[in-house]
Amino acid sequence: MLTSRHTRGLLIAVGAGVFMAVVGAFGSGEAPFWQRLAYWVTALLTGGLGGALVSELVDRGGWLEDRPMLQGSVIAVALCVPLTLAIWALTGVFFSGIAHLEDLKYFVGPVFVVTCAMTALNYFTQRAPAETHAAPAGAAPPRFLERLPAKLRGAEIHAVEAQDHYLRLHTSKGQDLILMRLSDAVAELEGLEGAQVHRSWWVAREAVADARRGDGKATLTLTGGVQVPVSRAYARALREAGWF
């Protein structure tokens, strides 16, 4: 299922495809504009969909969460071979009606360059944390409060932690689990001041009792003593927002 992050990536791919068509990139300028527009948008969308799939698989592993540059490099390298084959075949269909095997070697370099550029562009535009904001006076309470189990009703939410398919709720009345995705929970937490500080954590800003940095990592200590890791991918934006 495509998330808002992936949707933004596909919109960026469409924009890049239009740009490549306008400038006639990689020798495509001799073709009619509408032909190269269709080609470049299709090619970049193919790369965007491939990137969304690979990035989702890498994100699920979580082993590169705190190394965004290495994570992006892994995604670009993993995409290179299948995308080279796809773009080689696509080029043949659009411009000559058939893909010639002897031309395949000419696609490796350009596809890798464009893949690296698009991966970097997506990281620069998408690595800001998902934020939620306090509701104005008189506004309806956040929808997420309706999902609290009976024993937690009326509690202050300190944090929401993703654990497999479940969310662990950290509140002023204790903890409990509910079945939900973190991305859906963040959307329903709008109305509370907070942010996603890690792939697996959303934290209420008022619940932060202490923030520490060391060894290139940051950790938030919440009211009640729960410690939350801050992803390096989000650390800069959170620091600029005054979280630590």
C-alpha positions in Angstrom: 0.0 0.0 0.0 1.4 3.4 -1.0 2.0 5.9 1.9 2.0 9.7 1.6 5.8 9.4 1.4 5.6 7.2 -1.6 2.9 9.4 -3.2 5.2 12.4 -2.9 8.0 10.3 -4.5 5.8 9.5 -7.5 4.8 13.1 -7.9 8.5 14.0 -7.9 9.0 11.3 -10.6 6.3 12.8 -12.8 7.9 16.3 -12.4 11.3 14.9 -13.2 9.9 13.1 -16.3 8.4 16.4 -17.6 11.7 18.1 -17.1 13.6 15.4 -18.9 11.2 15.6 -21.8 11.5 19.4 -22.0 15.3 19.4 -22.2 15.4 16.3 -24.4 17.7 14.4 -22.0 20.1 11.7 -23.2 19.6 12.4 -26.9 15.8 12.1 -26.8 15.4 15.7 -28.1 15.1 14.6 -31.7 11.8 12.8 -31.0 8.5 14.7 -31.0 7.7 16.3 -27.7 4.6 14.3 -26.8 6.5 11.1 -27.6 9.4 11.9 -25.3 7.0 13.2 -22.7 5.2 9.9 -22.6 8.5 8.1 -22.6 10.1 10.0 -19.7 7.1 10.1 -17.5 6.6 6.4 -17.9 10.3 5.7 -17.3 10.5 7.9 -14.2 7.2 6.5 -12.8 8.6 3.0 -13.4 11.7 4.0 -11.3 9.5 5.6 -8.7 7.3 2.5 -8.2 10.4 0.4 -8.0 11.9 2.8 -5.5 8.8 2.7 -3.4 8.9 -1.1 -3.3 12.6 -1.4 -2.5 12.5 1.4 0.1 9.5 -0.3 1.8 11.5 -3.5 2.0 14.6 -1.7 3.4 12.5 0.2 5.9 10.9 -2.9 7.2 14.3 -4.3 8.0 15.1 -1.2 10.1 18.9 -2.0 10.1 19.7 1.2 8.2 17.2 3.6 10.0 20.0 5.7 11.5 22.2 5.7 8.3 20.1 7.5 5.7 23.0 8.0 3.2 23.9 4.3 3.3 20.2 3.4 3.1 19.8 5.5 0.0 22.9 4.0 -1.5 21.5 0.5 -0.9 18.2 1.4 -2.5 19.9 2.9 -5.6 22.2 -0.1 -6.1 19.3 -2.6 -5.6 17.3 -0.7 -8.2 20.0 -0.4 -10.9 19.8 -3.9 -12.5 16.0 -4.3 -12.7 15.6 -0.7 -13.8 18.3 -1.0 -16.5 16.4 -3.9 -18.0 13.1 -2.1 -17.7 14.3 1.1 -19.3 16.1 -0.7 -22.0 12.9 -2.6 -22.9 10.8 0.6 -22.6 13.1 2.6 -24.9 12.9 -0.1 -27.5 9.1 0.0 -27.4 8.9 3.8 -27.6 11.5 4.6 -30.2 12.2 1.6 -32.4 9.5 -1.0 -31.7 12.0 -3.5 -30.4 14.8 -3.6 -27.8 18.2 -4.7 -29.2 20.3 -6.8 -26.8 23.5 -5.2 -28.1 22.2 -1.8 -26.8 21.7 -2.9 -23.2 25.2 -2.0 -22.1 24.6 1.6 -23.0 21.8 1.9 -20.5 23.7 0.9 -17.3 25.5 4.2 -16.7 22.6 6.6 -17.4 20.1 4.6 -15.5 22.4 4.4 -12.5 23.1 8.2 -12.6 19.4 9.0 -12.8 18.5 6.5 -10.1 21.1 8.0 -7.7 19.8 11.5 -8.5 16.2 10.6 -7.9 17.0 8.7 -4.7 18.9 11.7 -3.3 16.1 14.1 -4.3 13.5 11.9 -2.6 15.6 11.8 0.6 16.1 15.6 0.6 12.3 16.2 0.2 10.9 13.4 2.4 13.1 13.0 5.5 11.2 15.5 7.6 9.3 13.9 10.5 5.6 13.6 10.4 4.3 16.2 12.8 1.0 16.7 14.6 -0.2 20.0 16.0 -2.2 21.2 19.0 -5.9 21.8 18.2 -7.3 25.3 18.8 -9.6 26.0 21.8 -13.0 24.5 21.3 -12.0 22.0 18.6 -13.1 18.4 18.7 -10.7 16.0 20.5 -8.3 14.0 18.3 -9.9 11.0 16.7 -7.2 8.7 18.1 -8.5 9.2 21.7 -11.6 7.1 20.7 -9.3 4.1 20.1 -8.0 4.0 23.7 -8.9 0.8 25.6 -11.4 1.3 28.4 -8.6 1.2 31.1 -6.8 4.1 29.4 -9.7 6.4 28.7 -9.0 9.9 29.9 -5.2 9.3 30.0 -2.6 11.6 28.6 -0.9 10.0 25.6 2.9 10.2 26.0 4.0 8.1 23.0 2.8 5.5 20.4 5.3 2.8 19.6 4.9 0.4 16.6 5.5 -3.3 17.4 4.9 -5.5 14.4 1.3 -5.0 13.4 0.4 -3.5 16.8 0.9 -0.1 18.5 1.9 0.1 22.1 0.3 3.0 23.8 2.4 4.8 26.5 0.1 6.9 28.6 -0.3 8.5 32.1 -2.4 5.5 33.1 -0.1 2.8 31.8 0.4 0.9 28.6 -1.7 -1.3 26.3 -1.7 -2.6 22.7 -4.1 -1.9 19.9 -4.1 -3.2 16.3 -3.2 -0.3 14.0 -0.5 1.1 11.7 1.6 3.9 13.0 1.1 6.0 9.8 -2.7 5.8 10.4 -2.3 6.6 14.1 -0.2 9.7 13.3 -3.0 11.0 11.1 -5.5 10.6 13.8 -3.3 12.1 16.5 -3.7 15.5 14.8 -4.8 17.8 17.6 -2.0 16.8 19.9 1.4 18.5 19.7 3.9 15.8 18.7 6.0 14.3 16.0 7.3 11.0 14.7 10.9 10.8 16.0 11.7 7.3 14.7 10.4 4.8 12.2 8.6 3.1 15.1 7.7 6.1 17.5 5.4 9.1 17.7 6.0 11.2 20.8 3.9 13.9 22.4 6.0 17.0 22.9 4.7 17.8 26.4 5.7 14.2 27.5 9.4 14.8 26.9 11.1 15.2 30.3 14.7 15.1 29.0 16.7 14.8 25.8 20.3 13.6 25.6 22.7 13.3 22.7 25.9 11.2 22.6 27.8 9.0 20.2 26.0 10.6 17.3 22.6 9.5 18.7 19.8 11.2 20.5 17.4 9.8 23.1 14.2 11.3 24.6 13.2 10.4 28.1 9.5 10.7 28.7 7.4 11.4 31.7 7.4 8.0 33.5 10.9 7.1 32.4 10.3 5.5 29.0 13.3 6.1 26.7 12.7 6.7 23.0 15.4 6.6 20.3 15.5 9.5 17.8 16.3 8.5 14.3 19.3 10.3 12.7 17.1 10.9 9.7 14.8 13.1 11.8 17.2 14.4 14.3 18.1 17.6 12.5 14.6 18.7 11.9 13.6 18.0 15.5 16.6 19.9 16.8 15.7 22.9 14.6 12.2 22.7 16.1 13.6 22.9 19.6 13.0 19.3 20.8 16.6 19.1 22.1 
